[in-house]
Amino acid sequence: MLRRLPPATPPSTTVPENVLPELLALEKIIEQGGPDLQVRVVREVSLASGQRFPIYSIGIGNTSPHVPAVGFFGGVHGLERIGAEVVLAYLQNIAMRLRWDTTLHQQLEQVRLVFMPIVNPGGMWAATRANPNGVDLMRNAPVQALDRVPFLMGGQRLSAGLPWYRGHPGAPMEVESQALCEVVGAELLHRPFSLALDCHSGFGVRDRLWFPFAHTRKPIAHLNELHALKDIFLQAHSNHQYIIEPQSTQYLAHGDLWDYLYLQSCEQAGRIFLPLTLEMGSWIWIKKNPRQLFSRLGIFNPLIDHRQQRVLRRHLALLDFLSRAACSHQRWVPGAEHYAQRRANALAEWY
């Protein structure tokens, strides 16, 4: 279901007051952004209790299918609220700068920005990794790993009562997965160049930027473009904190949504789609505040206010870099003359 939200519409009455602060914050940004934001409710999620949550998509910038685009996604795992909050912080940054920033308006004439800050509102409301049906959305796509995956963590069909549940065999993808795939298909995959960043937390003591594949250790087709993107990021941010690597370096998994969408993009000749996953190292916050281990939210999120603010500032430069990189992709995407050497360098570094 799609519908346009008028700029003057007040915050949704489908969500009880103060139940899901991130959703209320998103609707406030939508109000503040006014007619510069193109807003859709892509799907609605209904809970057994009767509550209904909208899944919003917000577009900003040039709507032409010929310009590059970047998609920012968060809240795929309901427990990892900080992922949604990072995307919300950047969306608010853009919405407020639209009021006065001439340079931003010039940039948006050449690029499309798309935001889905809360992909899994039901899971976020229930404080669960999975959606209200118990399905892990990042194990829900119809992609089967080609090599052995970790037990349970790589995706399982034993029970929705266990983590990393993929859903019933042969069943349609979950509503939230469908919403994400629909937005990516409509806004990103048909363009000559697009990037996506999906924000998560909960892996180790370092922040990581992962790229496909998750279902195989085979190198991605657009390895050269990813290596070139990494190079220009290092040139602009020499003191960055990220480990940039294929997800398969850490583990393989069934049903990865970004593998599924990337494979779809490869069916269209002449298209470049580079999906990235930001895995914020939540063990950093636990190390600084071990009491967080006794809180389910504390394992995946900074619970102390000043640390949360630091995390939101920490990643703002990355999201802004991706917007600029997409806008200027013709200046850094490698040409055919350097293909062999670039690929050899990428294989040596990552594989």
C-alpha positions, 0 to 999 in steps of 0.5 A: 500500500502506498500513500502520500503524506501531506506536509501538514499531517500531524504525527500518526495516531496509529501509534500510542503516545511515547510507545515508539519514540523513534517513530514519533521522531521520524514523523516530527522530521517529516513535518519539519521537512515539509514539501521538500520530502516525498513521503510514502507509507509503503506498508503497515504492520499489524500486531495481535494487540491491534496496534498498527505501525507504518513503514515509511519511505522518504525521498529527497532530491532529483526524481529522475531515474537517470541520476544516482541515488543512495538509500539509508536503512535502519531498524531492520533488527528491532533490538538494534535501535541505534541503527535507526537512530543513526539514519534518523540523525542524518535525515534530520541533518538533511531536512534542517539544512534544506532551509538554508544550505544552497550547496545542499540544494545544488547537490540534490539536483544531481542525486536522489536520497532515500530513507527507511529509518524504521524497517521493522517497527513491530520488532522495535516496539517489542524489543526483539531482533525479529519481526512480530512473527518471529522472523529475522528479516536478514535471513528471510530472502530466498537465497540459499548459502552455497557453503556451510553456515554457522549453526542457528546464526546462519539462518534456521527453520526449526522454530520462530522461538529461536533466533535467526528464524528464516520463516516457513519454506516457500512462504512469501517474504515478510511484509517488512522484507517486501517493503524494503525490497520494493523501495530498493527496486523502485528507487535504486536498482533501475538507476545507472549508479546507486549505493545503499547503507543498512545500519546495524549494531552488535558485532565485536569491538570495531565498527565494520563496513560489510559488503556482499556476499553473505551466502558465498565466499565468491567475490562480488562482481563489482569488486573494482567499484567497491575497492575504488570507493574504499580508496576515496573514503581513505583519501577523505577520512584517513583517520577513520575507525572502520574495517571494510571487508566482505561479510563472508570474511566473518561468516556465511548466512542464508537469506540475506536481503542485500545478497538477494537485491544485489543479485537482482541488480546484476540482471540489469546490464549497465547498472552498478548497485553497491550495498553496504552494511554498517555493523557498529561494534556494540562491545565497545559500549559494553566494555565501557559500561559492563552493566549493560550486559544485564539489559537486552537493549544494552547488548546492542545499544549505548544506554548512556546519553552522552555515548549515544550522542557520540555514536550519532556524531561518529557516523554522520561523516560516513553517511554524508560521504556516501551521498557525495560519492554517489553524486560524483561517481563518474569521477572515481568509478574505475574505467576498463583500462585499470580493471585488471590491476584494480581487481588484482589489488582488491583480491589481494586485500580481501580474498 
